[in-house]
Amino acid sequence: MSMRVRVGDRVAEIAARRTPGEDKVFSVWIDDEERSVRATVLPDGAFLLDLGDGRQSRARVTRDGDARWVTVAGRTALLHRVEAESGAVDEAGGLLEAPMPGKVVAISVEVGDSVSAGDALLVVEAMKMEHPIRAPHDGVVSAVNAEVGEMVSPGTALISLEEDG
């Protein structure tokens, strides 16, 4: 499972994968932080989480469409799924920014290239997953501000795109 979620004003990338050979142990990532967590399903459908440092917490997840109510140790948060297919875009829609910390692993455009809405322009790898940064509209690439192999932080300007016409 992997998804970008909004909790209040914060956007986070979360992922969980079962550890090979361990039935109840998961690697859990929140942004770039990884933890090993043992999860046991309780008779009432909740989970008992062993955080590996001597702490245990009771957790419950309730679905509401694409949203999830998550309660851990008595604290509840409402998580909303957010699209991860494109970076943040400035108000004019021309500056594409890194949506999360990661490494640029591919750039498929150059200055002067014409692109269509939805075209993958650049790929950022984060949490062992690739996240394409897509054109929000048709346009012409006016600047490429990143290089393959570069580490980027959220909000780093990656590509400038001018509208066609």
N, C-alpha and C positions, 0 to 999 in steps of 0.2 A: 504494500500500500504506500502511495506517495501522493501528496497534494500540497498545494499552496493554500493557506488559510488566512483569513482576516480575523483577528481577535481584537475587538475595539478598533483602534487606529493602527494597530501593528499588523504587518503581513509577515508570515513565517512559512518556511518550507519544512514540512514534516514528512517523515518516512519511517516505515517499520518493516523489517524483514526477519523472518524466522531464521535462527542460526542453524546451519546445516548440522544434522545429527542430534540436535537438541529440540525436543518436542515443545517445551514451554519457554524457551529462551529466545528473545528477540533483540536485534540491534535496532535501536531507535535513534533517529536523527531529528534534532530541532535546529534548523539552520545548519551550521557546520559543526555543532556539538553532537557527539555520539555517546550513547550509553547502552550498556547491556542490561536488559530487564527480564526477569522471570515473571511470567503472567500465568496465573491459575484462574480458571473460570469457576466462580462460586455457584452454589445451587440456585441463587436468585438471579443469575445472569450477569452480575457484576464481576469485576476482576480483582484479584489480590495481586498487587505488584510488589515484587521484591527488587529493590533498587540496587542491591549488591553491596551496599555500604552499611548494612545492618538496619536500614529503614524499610518499612513496608507501608503501603498505602492501598486503600480501597478505591477503586475507580469504576465509573459507570459511564457508558456512552449511549445517548438516545438520539436517534435520527429524526430529523424534521426536514424532509426534502433533501436539498444539498447541504443543509446546515447540520451541525452536530452539537448537542449539548454534552459537554464533557465535565464530569465531576470527579475530582481527585482530592482525597483527604479533606472532604467537606467544602471545597471551593469549586464553584461552577463557572465555566466559560462557554460562550456561544461561539463556535467556529463556523465561518462561512467559507466555502470553497471559492478560490479566485483563480482565474485563468493564468497559466504559467507560460503561455506560448509567445508572449511578447514582453519586451522590457517596458519600463515606465516611459511615458511620452510627455514632453512638456506641453504647455497649454496650446502652443501653435501646432502641435502634432509633428514637429520636425526633428526634435532631438530625442533619440532613443537612448535610454539609460539602462545600466545593469539592474535587474530586479532583485538580485541577491549576490552575496559574495561567491566568487568562483573563479575559474580559469577559462580564458578564451581558447577554444580548441579548434575553431574553424571560422573563416571569414569568406563569404561567397560573393562579395561585391567589391567594386572599386569606385573611386570618385568618377562621376559622370555616367555611371550605369543607370539605366531606367529600370524601375521595379514596379511590380503590381502589388496591390493590397494582399497581404497574406504570404508573400514571398519570404523565405528564410534568408536573412541577411548575414547573420552571425550566430554562433553557437557558444553558449557558456556552459561549462561543466561544473556542477555543484552537487555535493552529496552522492557522488558516483552516478549521476544522471545527467543527460544532456538536455539543455533548455534552449530551443531555438528562439532567437529574437527576430520577430517578423515585422514586415512593413505594415503600418496601420492604414496606409492609403497608397494610391499610385503616386509615384514621384521619381525624382532623380537624386542619387546619392551625392551630397555636396561635401561630405567629410567622413573619413573613417579614422576614428580616434583611438583605435585599439590595435594590438598585434597578437597573432597566435602565440600562445604561451604566457601571455600577460595575466597576472592576477588582478581582479577587479573587485571593487566594493559596491554595495548598493548605491545607486545614484551616479556612478561613474558614467560620463558621456561616452557612448560607444560609436554611434553613427548619427550624422545629420542628414535629414531627408527633406528636400524641397518639393512642394506639390507640383505636379505636372501642369503646364499651361500657364 
